[in-house]
Amino acid sequence: MPQKATKVLASGPKKAPRVPNVERTATTRAKLLNATIDCLADLGYHQTSTVVVTERAKVSRGAMLHHFPTKADLMMAASEHIVELRRGLHDDRLPRMKDDRERFLHLIDVLWEAFDTPSGIARVEIMLGSRCDPELGPRFRKLNDDLEQRHKERVWQRAQSIGVKDKKTIHAFVQLYAAAVRGLAIDRLSTGSKTDIKSAIALLKEFQLDMLEKLLADAKK
């Protein structure tokens, strides 16, 4: 007796599992922020538009407008992202030092390393561009002021741990070396030279060491 034919259901290629909305949102946002940093480093602030960033990130115009409706919104998000990148660099580099004294003496090196990157250049471009942008300017200045104050307090805590008692001088030193390193980063945008900048960094570190020895001696009096 002939067997009944078994019905075979045709099936097409399996669909890839749908990526959750939260993950897709984070991925798109990361693409836009990374593209923003690259554009700022390559083109400068004024040539970096939301259209250019959208094209480099390879996302839709609608996706850009959903996450960052204006250029100021995009620049602020990029600035906050750069802050996180710098914090990650500090958290990675400083714990490798043998003690708090060495960590204090490597602060300039780590800050220069942060500025000597596309994200460091991008931050300089945003800082300079924000001066002429009435929408971005106040928002960026507040972010920058908060960042600088936290920087001063963290360095002061590190200085205290090695015996320094002069908070005013430490705060002034942070202002000095941060401005010096930032200025060297701006200078490099024009010259492209690393040789003289390395010598300037070495001179700044020599001043830092002399200052630390004096502060420690004064603290023992």
GUDO-536765 format. One record per atom (N, C-alpha, C): residue in three letters; y, x, z. Coordinates in steps of 0.02 Angstrom, whole numbers, padded with zeros to 5 digits, always signed. Example, Ala and Ser with C-alpha at 12.3 -4.5 7.8 and 13.67 -1.06 7.14 Angstrom:
% GUDO-536765
ALA-00284+00660+00390 ALA-00225+00615+00390 ALA-00165+00660+00390 SER-00112+00642+00354 SER-00053+00684+00357 SER+00002+00645+00394 
//
This chain:
% GUDO-536765
MET-00060+00043+00000 MET+00000+00000+00000 MET+00062+00045+00000 PRO+00108+00034-00048 PRO+00165+00078-00053 PRO+00211+00073+00007 GLN+00236+00130+00028 GLN+00282+00131+00085 GLN+00350+00105+00064 LYS+00383+00073+00112 LYS+00450+00049+00099 LYS+00498+00108+00096 ALA+00543+00105+00050 ALA+00593+00159+00045 ALA+00639+00158+00106 THR+00651+00216+00132 THR+00696+00222+00190 THR+00767+00227+00165 LYS+00809+00185+00191 LYS+00879+00186+00170 LYS+00916+00245+00201 VAL+00946+00285+00159 VAL+00983+00343+00183 VAL+01058+00329+00177 LEU+01092+00334+00231 LEU+01164+00322+00231 LEU+01201+00385+00209 ALA+01241+00379+00158 ALA+01279+00437+00135 ALA+01333+00452+00186 SER+01342+00515+00200 SER+01395+00535+00248 SER+01436+00590+00218 GLY+01501+00583+00223 GLY+01546+00635+00197 GLY+01553+00692+00246 PRO+01595+00739+00231 PRO+01606+00796+00276 PRO+01634+00773+00343 LYS+01611+00803+00395 LYS+01634+00784+00462 LYS+01708+00802+00470 LYS+01745+00757+00500 LYS+01815+00770+00513 LYS+01823+00818+00572 ALA+01871+00862+00566 ALA+01885+00907+00622 ALA+01911+00866+00680 PRO+01893+00884+00741 PRO+01918+00846+00799 PRO+01994+00848+00802 ARG+02023+00793+00817 ARG+02096+00788+00820 ARG+02123+00828+00879 VAL+02174+00869+00866 VAL+02204+00909+00919 VAL+02248+00864+00962 PRO+02241+00868+01028 PRO+02282+00825+01071 PRO+02356+00834+01058 ASN+02394+00780+01068 ASN+02466+00781+01055 ASN+02502+00836+01094 VAL+02483+00844+01157 VAL+02517+00895+01198 VAL+02507+00964+01169 GLU+02446+00978+01147 GLU+02432+01044+01118 GLU+02468+01054+01052 ARG+02469+01001+01010 ARG+02504+01006+00946 ARG+02579+01016+00957 THR+02605+00982+01006 THR+02677+00988+01022 THR+02693+01059+01044 ALA+02651+01086+01088 ALA+02663+01155+01112 ALA+02657+01205+01056 THR+02610+01195+01010 THR+02601+01241+00954 THR+02661+01240+00908 THR+02685+01180+00893 THR+02743+01173+00849 THR+02805+01204+00881 ARG+02814+01192+00944 ARG+02871+01220+00981 ARG+02868+01296+00980 ALA+02809+01324+00992 ALA+02801+01397+00992 ALA+02817+01426+00923 LYS+02794+01392+00870 LYS+02809+01416+00802 LYS+02884+01418+00790 LEU+02919+01366+00812 LEU+02991+01363+00802 LEU+03028+01417+00842 LEU+03008+01428+00904 LEU+03042+01478+00945 LEU+03029+01548+00920 ASN+02967+01562+00900 ASN+02951+01628+00873 ASN+02988+01640+00808 ALA+02992+01589+00766 ALA+03029+01596+00703 ALA+03103+01606+00716 THR+03129+01573+00767 THR+03200+01582+00785 THR+03214+01654+00805 ILE+03171+01682+00846 ILE+03180+01751+00867 ILE+03177+01798+00807 ASP+03130+01787+00763 ASP+03124+01829+00703 ASP+03186+01824+00659 CYS+03210+01763+00649 CYS+03270+01753+00607 CYS+03331+01786+00638 LEU+03340+01778+00703 LEU+03397+01809+00736 LEU+03395+01884+00731 ALA+03335+01913+00740 ALA+03328+01985+00735 ALA+03339+02011+00664 ASP+03316+01972+00615 ASP+03321+01994+00546 ASP+03387+01977+00513 LEU+03415+01918+00529 LEU+03472+01892+00492 LEU+03537+01889+00533 GLY+03531+01888+00599 GLY+03590+01879+00640 GLY+03602+01806+00657 TYR+03648+01795+00704 TYR+03659+01727+00730 TYR+03686+01680+00676 HIS+03737+01701+00640 HIS+03771+01655+00594 HIS+03728+01636+00534 GLN+03681+01679+00514 GLN+03637+01664+00458 GLN+03575+01627+00480 THR+03565+01619+00545 THR+03507+01583+00571 THR+03525+01510+00580 SER+03500+01468+00536 SER+03512+01396+00540 SER+03446+01361+00555 THR+03451+01298+00573 THR+03390+01260+00587 THR+03348+01253+00523 VAL+03381+01251+00466 VAL+03344+01246+00402 VAL+03304+01310+00389 VAL+03336+01367+00399 VAL+03303+01431+00389 VAL+03244+01439+00437 VAL+03254+01421+00499 VAL+03201+01426+00549 VAL+03143+01380+00531 THR+03159+01319+00509 THR+03107+01271+00490 THR+03064+01300+00434 GLU+03096+01331+00386 GLU+03058+01360+00329 GLU+03015+01418+00352 ARG+03042+01460+00396 ARG+03002+01517+00418 ARG+02945+01495+00463 ALA+02956+01444+00503 ALA+02903+01420+00548 ALA+02850+01380+00510 LYS+02868+01358+00449 LYS+02822+01318+00408 LYS+02804+01252+00443 VAL+02856+01220+00468 VAL+02847+01153+00497 VAL+02895+01106+00461 SER+02886+01041+00472 SER+02928+00992+00439 SER+02998+00989+00470 ARG+03044+00966+00430 ARG+03112+00956+00455 ARG+03112+00906+00513 GLY+03070+00855+00507 GLY+03065+00806+00561 GLY+03041+00836+00626 ALA+02994+00884+00621 ALA+02970+00917+00682 ALA+03025+00957+00715 MET+03066+00991+00675 MET+03122+01028+00703 MET+03170+00980+00739 LEU+03189+00927+00705 LEU+03237+00880+00735 LEU+03209+00846+00797 HIS+03143+00836+00799 HIS+03112+00806+00858 HIS+03119+00852+00919 HIS+03106+00916+00909 HIS+03109+00964+00964 HIS+03180+00987+00979 PHE+03217+01002+00926 PHE+03284+01032+00934 PHE+03332+00998+00886 PRO+03366+00946+00908 PRO+03411+00909+00864 PRO+03469+00950+00837 THR+03492+01000+00874 THR+03549+01039+00852 THR+03533+01114+00857 LYS+03574+01154+00824 LYS+03566+01226+00829 LYS+03575+01250+00901 ALA+03622+01220+00937 ALA+03634+01240+01006 ALA+03572+01227+01048 ASP+03538+01170+01037 ASP+03476+01156+01073 ASP+03424+01208+01058 LEU+03419+01228+00995 LEU+03370+01279+00975 LEU+03386+01346+01007 MET+03450+01365+01007 MET+03469+01429+01035 MET+03458+01432+01111 MET+03470+01376+01144 MET+03458+01374+01217 MET+03384+01380+01232 ALA+03343+01345+01193 ALA+03270+01350+01204 ALA+03246+01420+01190 ALA+03273+01451+01138 ALA+03254+01520+01122 ALA+03276+01567+01179 SER+03335+01556+01206 SER+03360+01598+01261 SER+03314+01592+01322 GLU+03293+01532+01338 GLU+03249+01522+01395 GLU+03180+01553+01382 HIS+03158+01550+01320 HIS+03094+01581+01302 HIS+03099+01657+01309 ILE+03155+01686+01289 ILE+03166+01758+01295 ILE+03167+01779+01368 VAL+03196+01738+01411 VAL+03196+01752+01483 VAL+03124+01757+01508 GLU+03081+01711+01486 GLU+03011+01713+01506 GLU+02976+01775+01480 LEU+02991+01795+01419 LEU+02961+01856+01391 LEU+02981+01917+01431 ARG+03045+01920+01450 ARG+03069+01977+01489 ARG+03037+01977+01559 ARG+03030+01919+01589 ARG+02998+01915+01654 ARG+02925+01939+01649 GLY+02892+01920+01596 GLY+02823+01942+01586 GLY+02818+02017+01578 LEU+02867+02047+01544 LEU+02868+02120+01535 LEU+02877+02155+01602 HIS+02923+02130+01643 HIS+02933+02158+01710 HIS+02870+02152+01753 ASP+02839+02093+01750 ASP+02779+02081+01790 ASP+02721+02125+01767 ASP+02722+02144+01704 ASP+02669+02187+01678 ASP+02682+02261+01694 ARG+02744+02283+01685 ARG+02758+02355+01690 ARG+02767+02380+01762 LEU+02806+02344+01802 LEU+02824+02370+01868 LEU+02765+02376+01916 PRO+02718+02329+01917 PRO+02662+02337+01964 PRO+02620+02400+01950 ARG+02627+02429+01892 ARG+02588+02490+01877 ARG+02615+02551+01913 MET+02678+02547+01936 MET+02708+02603+01971 MET+02676+02611+02040 LYS+02676+02672+02066 LYS+02639+02685+02128 LYS+02670+02655+02191 ASP+02737+02647+02191 ASP+02770+02619+02251 ASP+02837+02588+02232 ASP+02872+02559+02281 ASP+02934+02525+02268 ASP+02989+02573+02244 ARG+02987+02634+02267 ARG+03037+02683+02244 ARG+03030+02694+02168 GLU+02968+02703+02146 GLU+02956+02714+02074 GLU+02974+02651+02034 ARG+02960+02593+02063 ARG+02977+02531+02029 ARG+03053+02525+02021 PHE+03089+02543+02073 PHE+03162+02542+02070 PHE+03187+02589+02016 LEU+03158+02648+02013 LEU+03181+02699+01965 LEU+03160+02684+01893 HIS+03116+02636+01884 HIS+03094+02618+01816 HIS+03128+02554+01791 LEU+03174+02526+01829 LEU+03208+02464+01808 LEU+03244+02473+01742 ILE+03278+02529+01733 ILE+03316+02541+01671 ILE+03268+02546+01612 ASP+03212+02582+01621 ASP+03163+02589+01567 ASP+03138+02521+01544 VAL+03121+02478+01592 VAL+03093+02413+01574 VAL+03145+02370+01539 LEU+03207+02372+01563 LEU+03259+02332+01532 LEU+03272+02356+01461 TRP+03273+02422+01450 TRP+03283+02447+01383 TRP+03224+02428+01338 GLU+03164+02431+01364 GLU+03105+02410+01325 GLU+03112+02337+01304 ALA+03139+02295+01348 ALA+03148+02225+01331 ALA+03200+02216+01276 PHE+03253+02255+01278 PHE+03305+02250+01227 PHE+03284+02282+01161 ASP+03238+02330+01164 ASP+03217+02365+01103 ASP+03159+02327+01069 THR+03166+02262+01064 THR+03116+02219+01034 THR+03153+02165+00994 PRO+03118+02129+00949 PRO+03151+02073+00914 PRO+03181+02022+00962 SER+03146+02007+01017 SER+03174+01958+01064 SER+03236+01985+01099 GLY+03238+02051+01111 GLY+03298+02081+01141 GLY+03357+02078+01094 ILE+03345+02093+01030 ILE+03397+02088+00980 ILE+03420+02015+00973 ALA+03372+01970+00974 ALA+03389+01899+00969 ALA+03435+01877+01026 ARG+03421+01901+01086 ARG+03463+01883+01143 ARG+03534+01908+01134 VAL+03541+01970+01109 VAL+03608+01997+01095 VAL+03644+01953+01044 GLU+03608+01933+00992 GLU+03639+01892+00939 GLU+03661+01824+00968 ILE+03620+01795+01010 ILE+03640+01730+01040 ILE+03700+01740+01085 MET+03701+01793+01125 MET+03756+01807+01170 MET+03822+01814+01130 LEU+03820+01853+01076 LEU+03880+01864+01036 LEU+03900+01800+00999 GLY+03850+01766+00971 GLY+03865+01705+00933 GLY+03891+01648+00976 SER+03870+01646+01039 SER+03889+01591+01083 SER+03964+01592+01099 ARG+03996+01650+01091 ARG+04067+01656+01106 ARG+04109+01610+01061 CYS+04085+01599+01000 CYS+04123+01559+00952 CYS+04092+01490+00940 ASP+04046+01471+00983 ASP+04012+01407+00975 ASP+04028+01363+01035 PRO+04072+01313+01027 PRO+04093+01272+01084 PRO+04037+01231+01115 GLU+03985+01216+01076 GLU+03929+01178+01104 GLU+03881+01223+01142 LEU+03868+01281+01115 LEU+03821+01328+01146 LEU+03852+01368+01202 GLY+03915+01389+01193 GLY+03947+01436+01239 GLY+03939+01420+01313 PRO+03962+01362+01337 PRO+03957+01346+01408 PRO+03885+01344+01434 ARG+03840+01319+01392 ARG+03770+01314+01413 ARG+03739+01384+01420 PHE+03754+01427+01372 PHE+03725+01494+01374 PHE+03755+01534+01432 ARG+03820+01528+01443 ARG+03851+01565+01497 ARG+03821+01547+01564 LYS+03807+01483+01575 LYS+03776+01462+01638 LYS+03707+01493+01645 LEU+03667+01490+01592 LEU+03601+01521+01593 LEU+03606+01595+01607 ASN+03653+01628+01574 ASN+03660+01700+01582 ASN+03685+01718+01652 ASP+03732+01680+01679 ASP+03758+01692+01746 ASP+03702+01685+01798 ASP+03662+01633+01790 ASP+03606+01622+01836 ASP+03555+01679+01832 LEU+03542+01700+01771 LEU+03494+01755+01760 LEU+03519+01819+01793 GLU+03583+01835+01783 GLU+03610+01897+01811 GLU+03610+01895+01887 GLN+03625+01837+01916 GLN+03624+01832+01989 GLN+03554+01842+02017 ARG+03505+01812+01984 ARG+03435+01821+02006 ARG+03414+01894+01998 HIS+03437+01925+01944 HIS+03421+01996+01932 HIS+03448+02039+01989 LYS+03510+02026+02007 LYS+03541+02065+02061 LYS+03503+02056+02127 GLU+03483+01995+02141 GLU+03448+01982+02204 GLU+03379+02015+02205 ARG+03344+02014+02148 ARG+03278+02045+02146 ARG+03283+02121+02155 VAL+03333+02151+02122 VAL+03343+02223+02130 VAL+03363+02240+02201 TRP+03405+02198+02231 TRP+03426+02210+02301 TRP+03365+02207+02348 GLN+03321+02159+02338 GLN+03261+02155+02379 GLN+03217+02217+02371 ARG+03213+02242+02310 ARG+03174+02303+02298 ARG+03207+02363+02331 ALA+03273+02366+02327 ALA+03310+02422+02357 ALA+03303+02420+02434 GLN+03306+02361+02463 GLN+03297+02354+02535 GLN+03228+02380+02557 SER+03178+02368+02517 SER+03110+02387+02535 SER+03101+02462+02540 ILE+03147+02501+02509 ILE+03142+02574+02513 ILE+03195+02603+02560 GLY+03231+02559+02595 GLY+03277+02584+02646 GLY+03351+02581+02630 VAL+03370+02554+02573 VAL+03441+02550+02556 VAL+03473+02492+02594 LYS+03536+02503+02617 LYS+03570+02452+02657 LYS+03636+02428+02625 ASP+03656+02459+02570 ASP+03721+02444+02539 ASP+03712+02394+02482 LYS+03715+02330+02498 LYS+03704+02277+02449 LYS+03758+02277+02395 LYS+03820+02289+02415 LYS+03876+02287+02367 LYS+03866+02339+02312 THR+03846+02399+02331 THR+03836+02452+02281 THR+03777+02436+02235 ILE+03724+02408+02263 ILE+03666+02390+02222 ILE+03685+02337+02171 HIS+03722+02286+02192 HIS+03744+02234+02145 HIS+03788+02264+02091 ALA+03832+02309+02109 ALA+03876+02341+02060 ALA+03834+02383+02011 PHE+03783+02417+02038 PHE+03740+02458+01995 PHE+03702+02415+01945 VAL+03677+02357+01967 VAL+03642+02312+01921 VAL+03689+02290+01865 GLN+03751+02272+01884 GLN+03800+02253+01834 GLN+03812+02310+01784 LEU+03815+02370+01810 LEU+03828+02429+01768 LEU+03771+02443+01720 TYR+03710+02448+01746 TYR+03656+02468+01702 TYR+03636+02413+01653 ALA+03643+02350+01674 ALA+03628+02295+01628 ALA+03678+02295+01570 ALA+03742+02305+01587 ALA+03793+02306+01534 ALA+03785+02368+01489 ALA+03767+02425+01519 ALA+03757+02486+01480 ALA+03698+02478+01431 VAL+03643+02452+01455 VAL+03584+02443+01412 VAL+03598+02392+01358 ARG+03632+02339+01376 ARG+03650+02288+01327 ARG+03696+02317+01274 GLY+03744+02358+01296 GLY+03789+02391+01249 GLY+03753+02439+01203 LEU+03705+02476+01229 LEU+03665+02521+01187 LEU+03625+02482+01135 ALA+03601+02423+01155 ALA+03564+02381+01108 ALA+03610+02358+01051 ILE+03671+02340+01068 ILE+03720+02320+01017 ILE+03736+02380+00973 ASP+03745+02438+01002 ASP+03760+02499+00965 ASP+03705+02515+00915 ARG+03644+02505+00936 ARG+03588+02520+00892 ARG+03585+02474+00831 LEU+03611+02413+00838 LEU+03613+02367+00781 LEU+03654+02396+00724 SER+03705+02436+00743 SER+03749+02466+00692 SER+03722+02532+00667 THR+03697+02574+00712 THR+03677+02641+00693 THR+03603+02648+00675 GLY+03561+02608+00709 GLY+03489+02614+00698 GLY+03459+02677+00729 SER+03500+02718+00763 SER+03476+02781+00790 SER+03449+02773+00860 LYS+03392+02806+00873 LYS+03363+02804+00940 LYS+03376+02868+00979 THR+03390+02923+00943 THR+03395+02988+00976 THR+03450+02989+01029 ASP+03511+02973+01009 ASP+03567+02975+01056 ASP+03559+02922+01110 ILE+03528+02866+01093 ILE+03518+02813+01142 ILE+03470+02836+01196 LYS+03417+02872+01177 LYS+03371+02898+01227 LYS+03406+02946+01274 SER+03451+02986+01247 SER+03489+03033+01290 SER+03535+02994+01337 ALA+03565+02940+01313 ALA+03608+02899+01355 ALA+03568+02866+01411 ILE+03509+02841+01394 ILE+03465+02811+01445 ILE+03446+02862+01498 ALA+03430+02923+01476 ALA+03412+02976+01523 ALA+03470+02992+01570 LEU+03530+02993+01542 LEU+03590+03006+01584 LEU+03601+02950+01634 LEU+03590+02889+01613 LEU+03597+02831+01658 LEU+03545+02835+01714 LYS+03485+02855+01697 LYS+03432+02861+01748 LYS+03447+02919+01797 GLU+03479+02971+01772 GLU+03498+03027+01816 GLU+03550+03003+01867 PHE+03598+02963+01843 PHE+03647+02934+01889 PHE+03613+02889+01940 GLN+03564+02850+01918 GLN+03528+02805+01963 GLN+03493+02844+02019 LEU+03461+02899+02001 LEU+03426+02940+02051 LEU+03475+02969+02101 ASP+03530+02996+02077 ASP+03581+03025+02121 ASP+03608+02971+02168 MET+03622+02912+02141 MET+03648+02857+02181 MET+03597+02837+02235 LEU+03534+02833+02216 LEU+03482+02813+02264 LEU+03477+02864+02321 GLU+03478+02927+02306 GLU+03474+02979+02358 GLU+03533+02973+02406 LYS+03592+02961+02378 LYS+03651+02954+02421 LYS+03646+02892+02465 LEU+03625+02836+02436 LEU+03619+02775+02475 LEU+03567+02781+02532 LEU+03513+02815+02517 LEU+03461+02825+02568 LEU+03486+02871+02623 ALA+03525+02923+02603 ALA+03553+02968+02654 ALA+03604+02932+02698 ASP+03645+02890+02667 ASP+03695+02852+02704 ASP+03662+02803+02752 ALA+03605+02775+02731 ALA+03570+02726+02773 ALA+03541+02758+02836 LYS+03530+02823+02836 LYS+03501+02858+02893 LYS+03553+02881+02943 LYS+03617+02877+02924 LYS+03669+02901+02969 LYS+03679+02853+03027 
//
